[in-house]
Amino acid sequence: METREAELKGLGADFVFGFVQSMDGERDPRNLLLAFQIAKNIIHRGYDLGKFTEELFEVTSCYFPIDFTPPANDPHGITKEELIEALRAVLSGTPKFAEFLLPLIIEKLDSDVQSAKLDSLQTLTACLSQYEHKDVAEFLEGLWTSLRREVFQTSSERIESAGLAALTTLTSCLSRSVLNSDSEDSLSTFLDLVLKDCKHHLCEPDLKLVWPSAKLLQAACSASNRASHIITAAVMPSLIDQYSSRTQAPVILIIMTNLFLSSLLCSEPMDQDNNRVASEQYSHHAVRQRCLSALAAVSTQPSIVRESTPVLLEVLSSAHTGNLSGKMDPCGFLSGCFHVVRLAGQTASRAVSLFLDGDVSFLPDNSFPSHIQLLKQGDSWSQSQMVCLLMGCVCSLPRSVEVPQIDQLLSQLEEMSCTCSHPLSYTSAAKCFAGLVNKRSQGDSLDSLIQRTTKRVCSELDSTSSPVRTQAFTLMIWVAKALLLRYHPLSTALTDKLFSLLGDADLGAMAADGFSLLMSDSADVLNRGCHADVRIMYRQRFFSENSAKLVQGFNAAPQEKKPNYLKALSNIVNKLPKQETVLLLSLLLEALLCPDQGVQLSTLSCLEPVLINPPPALIQQLEALVSRLLALICSSVRIASLRCIHALSRFPEHEILPFRARVLRALARPLDDKKRLVRSEAVQARGEWFLLGSPGGR
């Protein structure tokens, strides 16, 4: 075989010419697939193309982009994707094709066919990874014009993503150039074009091109250290000025965050000068640290956290595999941006090995603690925040994955939950503890753990002088939710304690809010997306088992404690189907008298669907219902009250006609309300009530 190939190579360019002649005009997809593979071998195995380089390009590129639909019941099974990949391997196989291919790609990007655009962009990305700056220098302006258009004017997310990827690869290609005194800096030349077309749009955050411009700058910024330095130096001063003076501060903040993140992920220039490489690595390490400091300062905004979390985890993964350029202290990295990782529940599984495997060999002097060591950092808030990332890691794991040293981990989490003074830390520890308890297998070990934890939190809660009652309550409510979701019988002890705390002088209001946590979906832990054990209709089961306790507690409570019970009721029934709500009508009517506006609004939201198809028990209490609704139509919950008044008009006419004149008089006032939505609701309600009893009425 080697002898035969040597003979073919010995023919020189004549063999290439013969192949070009034999392939010319081929249409059969089977033969084309074979021809593309042969052309690839000719390129990659070092055959002399000689003066037939352009001919080989022409005979293969005439099929670009591939437009092929396999016939029905095709026995050969050749797909369009196979042909695309095979041709792309040829076109991107040698920089000798650059002078022919790049103009062709620029031409094809003008096509209205979406598949042609996508193929062109992906082929451009593939070939740019093989090219040097001198291969593309002549075509920079045309390439930038095409890439800019595909991002500015795209109607396809796939094409936009492909365009941004091509821009990153092009910038990376230019960044690999070696500068000397008499050579042109292709990277600076190209980035001048990018900044000229994008920078001014960042100063106009009201306009539609601000986000495409930010994406283009971010894509270029992530290509290399030099690119990130040039771009951030050019745009950051004006962004900071805008952030201080403009009303669109959140928009500016997200743009700045994305540029920071791009700097964190950018690759190193492939420079030949070792001293310069070392210098740039040191410089970029300093830039990273400043970026992290900035991220830590701005990452209190959830929208920024969602943008930054995946990228930060990518940086952690790079550190773990040794691919992170320069030296960096992940301990400082994490503690400096703890806010950024606290919402990382859906993506943090990528960083699990950093904690669960206890693999710290990639760090100098084992400076990064394992998942157990993380929780032994004392009460220093800057270190204990690391539990936020740990929560995202372990609570997103499938139930089938065994967490190492689980008993020791649970013990440390419980200790932090009950003793740490920093709210974010002890709350995250409690949520992490609850997430693990929810997924733990049934058995004596779990029961023993729950009983021990229940005894501890109840002991702290029973002591009114305890300095950690709030911490104990936080742990109790999250563990109660973890057990309630999976129908664990030991949840009753914790929920009974929650009911008893409604009468507590210090924790009563917190206990009432706790019922909302029990009944609501959790975004970061204890949800099906995190593989939690969530049984169907757990809310209805909780209601059926505990509604009597709530009513009894309300009846027995002194007057000053009743609002807590009403708020708890409101938080429960707000998450229940209508048929369950009917059972507590008397308490719902009582809740309308509660001065707490949150209770009023939640109660009205519960009542509105019930009023559309009222049960007989409600019709019997019309006097109380109408009186209490009318009392609220000029309050801060007036829109919800007006909607309920409107729904009342659908009751049987003989039942509500006696209230007609009274309701119409009361509705006159909100007709003049300063808010348009209030006036609109009042008009609709008054119209329905006005028609009651008229000959041509309902």
C-alpha positions, 0 to 999 in steps of 0.5 A, a space after each residue: 500500500 505504501 509502495 503504491 502511494 509512493 508511486 502516485 506521489 512520484 507522478 507529482 502534479 500530474 496525478 492531481 491533474 488526472 484526479 481533477 479531470 476524472 472528478 469534473 462533472 460528477 453528480 452521483 452522491 456515492 461517487 462524490 463522497 468518495 471523490 471528496 475523501 480522495 481529495 482530502 487524502 491528496 491534501 493531507 498526505 502531502 501530494 504536490 498540487 503544483 500549478 493545479 491548486 486552483 483546479 483542485 479547488 474549483 473542481 471541489 468547490 463547485 459543489 459548495 454549499 451542498 444542496 442535496 435531498 436524498 431520494 425516498 427509499 434511498 438504498 445507499 443511505 448517503 445524507 446531506 450532512 455526510 456530503 457537507 462534512 466531507 466537502 468541508 474537510 477538503 476546503 479547509 484542508 490547506 491554507 493554499 485554498 484561502 485566496 480562492 475560498 474566502 471570496 467564495 464564502 463572502 459571496 455565499 453569505 449574501 445568499 437568502 438560503 439559510 442553510 447556505 449561510 450556515 454552511 458557509 459560516 461553519 466552513 469559515 470557522 473550520 478553515 480559519 482554525 488552520 490559517 495564519 494571519 497572512 492568509 486572511 489579511 487581504 479579506 478582513 474587511 469583506 469578512 467583517 462586513 459579512 459577519 457583522 451583517 449576519 449578527 445585526 440582521 439575522 432572523 435565526 439564532 443558529 446563524 447568529 451563533 455560527 457568525 459569532 463563532 466565526 468571528 472568535 476564530 478569525 480574531 484568534 487566527 489574527 492573534 497568533 501573528 508574531 509582531 516585529 518592527 516591520 510587520 503590520 499588526 493584523 489584529 489591531 487593524 481588524 479590531 479597529 474595524 470591529 470597534 468602529 462599527 460596534 462601539 457607538 451602538 453601546 452608547 445608545 442602549 435604547 436602540 436595537 443594535 446594542 445587543 448584537 454589538 455587545 455580542 460581537 465585541 464579546 465574541 472577539 474579546 474571548 479570542 485572546 488576551 491581546 484582543 480582550 485587552 484592546 477591546 476592554 480598554 476601548 469600551 470600558 471607560 465609556 460604559 462606566 460613564 454611562 452606568 453612572 449617568 444613564 437610566 439604562 444601568 442594568 443594560 450597561 451592567 450586563 454588557 460589562 459583565 459579558 465583556 468581563 467573562 469573555 476576558 476570563 475565558 480568552 485563549 493565550 496568543 501563540 507567541 514565539 517569544 517566551 519572555 513576552 508570553 510570560 509577561 502577558 500571562 502575568 498581565 492577564 492574570 491581573 486582568 482576571 483578578 480585576 474582572 472577578 472583583 468587578 463581577 463580585 460587586 455587580 453579581 447581586 442582579 439575577 440576570 447577571 448571575 444567569 449570564 455569568 454562572 456557566 462561564 465561571 464554571 467553565 473557568 473552574 473546569 479549565 483550572 481543574 484540567 490544567 487548561 487555564 492559562 497563567 496561575 490562579 487561586 480558585 479559593 480566591 476565585 470562588 470567595 471573590 464571586 460567591 454571589 455569581 454561583 449561588 444561582 448555579 443549580 442547573 449548571 453546577 454539576 460540571 464542577 462536581 469533581 472539584 468537591 466530591 472527588 476531593 481531587 486537589 492535586 491540580 493546585 499548588 500545595 493543595 490550596 483548594 479544600 475538598 467538599 468537607 474542608 469547605 465547611 470547616 472555614 469557621 464563621 468568616 463570611 468570605 470563606 463560608 460562602 463557598 457552600 453556595 456553590 456546593 449546594 448547586 453541585 450536590 443538589 443537582 445530582 441524580 438520586 442514583 449518584 452516591 455522594 462521598 462522605 455523605 454522613 460527614 457532609 450532612 453533619 457539617 451542613 447541619 452545624 453550619 445551618 445552626 451556628 453560622 451568622 451570615 444569612 446567605 451561608 446558613 440558608 444555603 447550608 439548610 437548602 443543601 442539607 434538605 436537598 440531600 435528605 430529600 434524595 436519601 434512601 428510605 431506612 433507619 439511617 435517614 430516620 435517625 438523621 431526621 429525628 436528630 435534626 428535628 430534636 435539635 431545631 425544636 430545642 433551639 426554637 423552644 428557647 426564646 433566648 437562643 441566639 440562633 432561632 432564625 437559623 434553626 427555623 430556616 433549617 426546619 422549614 427546608 427539611 420540612 419541605 424536603 420530607 413533605 415532597 416525598 411523603 415522609 411520615 416524619 415530616 409531621 413533627 416539623 409541620 406541627 412545630 411550624 403551626 405552633 410557631 404561628 403564635 410565637 411573638 418573634 417568629 410568628 410572621 416568619 412562620 406564616 411566610 414559611 407556609 408559602 415556601 412549603 407550597 411553592 416550587 423551588 427554583 434552585 433545589 427540591 425540584 424535578 429539574 434537580 432530580 428531587 423526589 417530588 410526589 404528585 398532589 403533595 399540596 392537596 395531601 398537606 392541606 387535607 391533613 392539616 386544614 383542621 389544625 389551621 382552623 382550630 389554631 385560628 379559633 383558639 388564638 388571641 386576636 393579635 395572633 390571628 393575622 398570622 393564621 390568616 396569612 398562613 391560610 392565604 399562603 396555603 390556599 393560593 396554591 390549591 385547586 378551587 375545590 379545596 379552597 371552598 372548604 375554608 370559605 369562612 376563614 377566607 372571608 375573615 382574611 379579607 378583614 386582615 390589615 396585611 395587604 399581602 394577605 388581602 391580595 392573596 385571598 382575593 386571588 384565591 376567591 376570584 376563580 371560586 366566584 365564577 362557579 360559586 358553591 352553595 355555601 358561598 351564596 349563603 354568605 353573600 352579605 359578608 362577601 359583598 361588604 368586604 369586597 366593597 370595602 377594598 375597592 378603593 384600597 391598594 388591592 382595588 384591582 383584585 377586589 373589582 375583579 371579584 365584584 365583577 365575578 359576583 355579577 354572574 351569581 344567580 340574579 335573584 340572589 344578587 339583585 338586592 345588592 345592585 343599588 349598593 354596588 353601583 353606588 360604591 363603584 362610582 368612586 373607582 370610575 374616577 381613579 387615577 390609574 387606567 387599569 382601575 378605571 377599566 375594571 370598574 367600568 366592566 364591573 359596573 356595566 354587568 351590575 347595571 344590566 341586572 334586572 333590566 328587560 334586556 339584561 343578562 
